[in-house]
Every structure is written in structure tokens, then in C-alpha cells.
């Protein structure tokens, strides 16, 4: 069978296709050199040029590491690719700039930002609570005790979340892994609000009783008798609400619900209703001590609406 020669139109189409292919791969040539340099790095499984701009001055390289997205070695690879010195080694030039993006890099950036912000966030929350409690109760040791108790509750909350959702205790988590980075910010804020509520319920009653009779130990007994009922009811309700989140299929919601349920349980029934009255009894009248110079400078506020 004899094949007829291609027509002029067919030849033109074939030439145009060939030119387009050559032009496409010419744009990717420089990108391929950079990809080959990246592929030589440790922990890189594959580096492939994906897309190039029309003028060939910019493009996208898909990098696939050997490790999982949440592994430390993957984070190290991202840092290495962003290093100026490493980029010069990869590209062989200081005129070519590399940037790292994608889901894994973005999540790593978010985690780093939130981790850096957490100490300042915690300092502001704790600092403001100290100031407000000093003004409200005209005391130094009561606010310190309340703040230390809150930090104990935070440790219990995060310890339980790590044990269950990272280490796999009790089989609650379907798949273990690192906690989502925004969970600490949300959980600390919610737990702080509830913990300070419970502190006010208990200690405001003790403060009122102490102001009436100036008997510190009896004030603890009387104040605890009044405030403990409210804290018990509030604690049971909130623990029940957040414990219900554990049955959700979303791991993030499960972690938040479980952590807050444990944190509130510890704060309400161990910190506020066990440690607080015990410490207040041991401190006796020292619990309500405040320097005179500070007392004069602090504004007077009424917690229960009593006349001053």
C-alpha cells in the first residue's frame, strides 16, 4: 500500500505542532536544570518541572519528599529550600530565586506563626487576669493561686490531648497525628473564661464572708458552701457538652471536645473545689493581704453589688 505524500496543509500543521512542542520544552529547559538540582537533596523523592510562564522567566516545580507532610524531615527540607545559600548551590547562580508554597509549606508556616504567638497570647491572658483579680479581691496571693491553678488545668488539657490523639491512648482517635495548630489558641481561650468564672463563683463568696466577720477560715467554709453548688452544676454541664464532641467523626472537633472536657473537669473539681479551699485555709488571713500603697492606687469595684 502506497501512502500519499502529506499535503501542504498537513505539513504546515505538523510544523506548527513541532514548533509548539519545541518552544514548550525550551521554556522548561532551565526549570529542568533547577529541578535536577533539587532532586539531589536529601529526602527528595522526585522533583519535576510542572508549569512555566510564556517568557520562561518563572515556573513551578513539584517536589515530592520521601517523608510524610508532618514529619520533621519534611520541615527541614522546606527550610533548606528557602535558604539563600542552598538556593545558590541548587541553581548555580545568585540571580535565580526559589520560593516554597503548597499545602505542606503553608501549614508549616501557619504552625510556626501560631507557635510563636502562643507565648505572647498566654502572657496577655494571664497578665490581664492577674490585674483584674487583684483589683476585684484586693489581694496578691488569691490571683497568684488562681493563675497557677489555671496553668495546671491547661497542662492537664494538653497532656490528655497529646496522650489520646498523638500517642493513641484508649483508642479514641481513629488515626493518631499532630494536633492542629489552632487548637491551643481556641482551647486556652475557652478554658480561661470558664476557669475564671469558677474562681469568681467561689472566691467572691469567700471574700464577702471575710469582709463581714474577718474570720478567714470560716469565710472559706461559708463561701465554699455557697459557691460550690454553682461550680458543680456549671462544671457538670460544660463537661457533658464538650464530651459530646468526642463522638464526632472529625478528628479536630474530637480533640477540642476531649481536651476541654478534661480541662474543665480538672479545673472545676480538682483545682477550684479541692486545691482552692485547701490553699485558702492554709493561707488564712495572708490570703487577703495587699500592700497599703497598692491598695490606695487600685480602683474600688463591687463584685456582688455591695455598698462601699
Secondary structure in CASP SS format (residue, H / E / C, confidence):
PFRMAT SS
TARGET T0000
AUTHOR 0000-0000-0000
METHOD secondary structure of the structure
MODEL  1
X C 1.00
X C 1.00
X C 1.00
X C 1.00
X C 1.00
X C 1.00
X C 1.00
X H 1.00
X H 1.00
X H 1.00
X H 1.00
X H 1.00
X H 1.00
X H 1.00
X H 1.00
X H 1.00
X H 1.00
X H 1.00
X H 1.00
X H 1.00
X H 1.00
X H 1.00
X H 1.00
X H 1.00
X H 1.00
X H 1.00
X H 1.00
X H 1.00
X H 1.00
X H 1.00
X H 1.00
X H 1.00
X H 1.00
X H 1.00
X H 1.00
X H 1.00
X H 1.00
X H 1.00
X H 1.00
X C 1.00
X C 1.00
X C 1.00
X C 1.00
X E 1.00
X E 1.00
X E 1.00
X E 1.00
X E 1.00
X E 1.00
X E 1.00
X E 1.00
X E 1.00
X C 1.00
X C 1.00
X C 1.00
X C 1.00
X C 1.00
X C 1.00
X E 1.00
X E 1.00
X E 1.00
X E 1.00
X E 1.00
X E 1.00
X E 1.00
X C 1.00
X C 1.00
X C 1.00
X C 1.00
X C 1.00
X C 1.00
X H 1.00
X H 1.00
X H 1.00
X H 1.00
X H 1.00
X H 1.00
X H 1.00
X H 1.00
X H 1.00
X H 1.00
X H 1.00
X C 1.00
X H 1.00
X H 1.00
X H 1.00
X H 1.00
X H 1.00
X H 1.00
X H 1.00
X H 1.00
X C 1.00
X C 1.00
X C 1.00
X C 1.00
X C 1.00
X C 1.00
X C 1.00
X C 1.00
X C 1.00
X C 1.00
X C 1.00
X H 1.00
X H 1.00
X H 1.00
X H 1.00
X H 1.00
X H 1.00
X H 1.00
X H 1.00
X H 1.00
X H 1.00
X H 1.00
X H 1.00
X H 1.00
X H 1.00
X H 1.00
X H 1.00
X H 1.00
X H 1.00
X H 1.00
X H 1.00
X H 1.00
X H 1.00
X H 1.00
X H 1.00
X H 1.00
X H 1.00
X H 1.00
X H 1.00
X H 1.00
X H 1.00
X H 1.00
X H 1.00
X H 1.00
X H 1.00
X H 1.00
X C 1.00
X C 1.00
X C 1.00
X H 1.00
X H 1.00
X H 1.00
X H 1.00
X H 1.00
X H 1.00
X H 1.00
X H 1.00
X H 1.00
X H 1.00
X H 1.00
X H 1.00
X H 1.00
X H 1.00
X H 1.00
X H 1.00
X H 1.00
X H 1.00
X H 1.00
X H 1.00
X H 1.00
X H 1.00
X H 1.00
X H 1.00
X H 1.00
X C 1.00
X C 1.00
X C 1.00
X H 1.00
X H 1.00
X H 1.00
X C 1.00
X C 1.00
X C 1.00
X C 1.00
X C 1.00
X C 1.00
X C 1.00
X C 1.00
X C 1.00
X C 1.00
X C 1.00
X H 1.00
X H 1.00
X H 1.00
X H 1.00
X H 1.00
X H 1.00
X H 1.00
X H 1.00
X H 1.00
X H 1.00
X H 1.00
X H 1.00
X H 1.00
X H 1.00
X H 1.00
X H 1.00
X H 1.00
X H 1.00
X H 1.00
X H 1.00
X H 1.00
X H 1.00
X H 1.00
X H 1.00
X H 1.00
X H 1.00
X H 1.00
X H 1.00
X H 1.00
X H 1.00
X H 1.00
X C 1.00
X C 1.00
X H 1.00
X H 1.00
X H 1.00
X H 1.00
X H 1.00
X H 1.00
X H 1.00
X H 1.00
X H 1.00
X H 1.00
X H 1.00
X H 1.00
X H 1.00
X H 1.00
X H 1.00
X H 1.00
X H 1.00
X H 1.00
X H 1.00
X H 1.00
X H 1.00
X H 1.00
X H 1.00
X H 1.00
X H 1.00
X H 1.00
X H 1.00
X H 1.00
X H 1.00
X H 1.00
X H 1.00
X H 1.00
X C 1.00
X C 1.00
X C 1.00
X H 1.00
X H 1.00
X H 1.00
X H 1.00
X H 1.00
X H 1.00
X H 1.00
X H 1.00
X H 1.00
X H 1.00
X H 1.00
X H 1.00
X H 1.00
X H 1.00
X H 1.00
X H 1.00
X H 1.00
X H 1.00
X H 1.00
X H 1.00
X H 1.00
X H 1.00
X H 1.00
X H 1.00
X H 1.00
X H 1.00
X H 1.00
X H 1.00
X H 1.00
X H 1.00
X H 1.00
X H 1.00
X H 1.00
X H 1.00
X H 1.00
X H 1.00
X H 1.00
X H 1.00
X C 1.00
X C 1.00
X C 1.00
X H 1.00
X H 1.00
X H 1.00
X H 1.00
X H 1.00
X H 1.00
X C 1.00
X C 1.00
X C 1.00
X C 1.00
X C 1.00
X C 1.00
X C 1.00
X C 1.00
X C 1.00
X C 1.00
X C 1.00
END
